[in-house]
Amino acid sequence: MKRASVKSGFRIDYIGIGLISLGLGSMQIILDKGQRDDWLSSDFIRVFSVLMLIGIIAGIFWELRQEHPVIDLRMLKNRNFAIATTAMFFPRIRDVCQHGADSAISAANDGLHR
């Protein structure tokens, strides 16, 4: 493989990195502060939810149009890779939801015992 360097025209996809960072950073803030701020009843969480959606959706469309993307989503055209990626993703979402439900039940029980 040919080594890319700054002098030979190596370019960084700043827009792609920025959009992905906006989406994932907003998601992290939502997950960190959501329960404390009562999820979507908070204007703060709603704003970051919109930013997350904009960042992730715009990032996906941007990366699909680039010749050399930061994240090559075209790999998901391979059925086996797409199935394996999905199989790894959904159990993590379930774990996050289960942890949130356990925390809510624990908080409700603490309130009942006071």
C-alpha positions, 0 to 999 in steps of 0.5 A: 500500500502506498503511504499517504503523507501531508506533502503527497495530498493526504486530506482529513475529512474534518466535516465527517469527523465533526458530524460524527463527534457531534452525534456521539458526543450528544448521545453521551450527554443524553445518556449521562444526564437523561435520568437525572434531568427526567429524560425528554421532559427537560429542554436540555435533553431535547436539544441534545436529542435533536443535535444527536439526530442531526449529527448522526444522520448528516454524518451517515449521508456525508460519509456515504458520499465521500471517496475516502470516508472516516467510517466506511459504511459501504462495508455494511453491504456485505450481508455477513458483516452487517448481520454480525455488526447488528448482532453486537449492537442490539444486546448493548442497547438492551444492557443500557435499557436494563441498567436504566430500568434497574436504576428506576426500580431501585429509586422507586423502592427507595422512595417507598421505604422512606 
